[in-house]
């Protein structure tokens, strides 16, 4: 029988803060610009997915599973875009 020893580190010390936990103070303009950039990026991804779906559906032996996966991702992005646009309108 082999025994493995794993070090869990010191549990009595606080762990370092994750970079996503940092508080970032953005001006309204910076926040709006970041939001606009994110919306643009998601819109681009949404268009690319639409093209991928069209291409896959045009194939003689279209992969229904792949098409479903692409459609779910496209819907997820659409929902995120709507959420961000609502947030953007609150900032205006």
C-alpha positions in Angstrom: 0.0 0.0 0.0 1.3 3.4 -1.0 0.7 6.4 1.2 0.7 9.9 -0.3 1.3 13.0 1.7 -0.3 16.2 0.5 0.4 19.5 2.1 -2.7 21.6 2.6 -0.7 24.7 3.5 -1.4 26.8 6.6 -5.1 27.0 7.2 -4.7 29.6 9.9 -3.4 32.2 7.4 -5.7 34.0 5.1 -5.2 33.0 1.4 -4.2 35.7 -1.1 -7.0 37.6 -2.7 -8.0 36.4 -6.1 -7.5 39.0 -8.8 -11.3 38.9 -9.5 -12.0 39.9 -5.9 -10.2 43.2 -6.3 -12.3 46.3 -6.2 -11.7 48.4 -9.2 -12.9 52.0 -9.2 -13.8 53.0 -12.8 -15.3 56.3 -13.8 -18.7 56.2 -15.4 -17.0 56.8 -18.8 -14.5 54.0 -18.3 -17.3 51.6 -17.2 -19.4 52.6 -20.2 -16.5 52.1 -22.6 -15.7 48.7 -21.1 -19.4 47.7 -21.4 -19.5 48.9 -25.0 -16.4 46.8 -25.8 -17.9 43.7 -24.2 -21.2 44.2 -26.0 -19.3 44.6 -29.3 -17.3 41.5 -28.7 -20.4 39.4 -27.8 -22.2 40.7 -30.9 -19.3 39.6 -33.1 -19.4 36.2 -31.5 -23.1 36.0 -32.0 -22.7 36.7 -35.7 -19.9 34.1 -36.0 -22.1 31.5 -34.4 -25.0 32.4 -36.8 -22.6 31.8 -39.7 -21.4 28.5 -38.2 -25.0 27.3 -37.8 -25.9 28.3 -41.4 -22.7 26.5 -42.7 -23.4 23.4 -40.7 -27.1 23.3 -41.7 -26.1 23.6 -45.4 -24.0 20.5 -45.2 -25.6 17.4 -46.7 -24.8 15.4 -43.5 -25.4 18.2 -41.0 -24.5 17.3 -37.4 -27.7 17.9 -35.3 -25.8 17.7 -32.1 -23.3 20.3 -33.2 -26.1 22.5 -34.5 -27.8 22.2 -31.1 -24.6 23.1 -29.3 -24.0 26.2 -31.5 -27.6 27.3 -31.0 -27.4 27.0 -27.2 -24.2 29.0 -27.2 -25.8 31.6 -29.5 -28.8 31.9 -27.1 -26.5 32.2 -24.1 -24.7 35.1 -25.8 -28.0 36.7 -26.8 -29.2 36.6 -23.2 -25.9 38.1 -22.0 -26.2 40.8 -24.6 -29.7 41.7 -23.4 -28.5 41.8 -19.8 -25.6 44.0 -20.7 -27.8 46.4 -22.8 -30.2 46.7 -19.9 -27.2 47.5 -17.6 -25.9 50.0 -20.2 -29.3 51.8 -20.3 -29.2 52.2 -16.5 -25.8 53.8 -16.8 -27.0 56.3 -19.4 
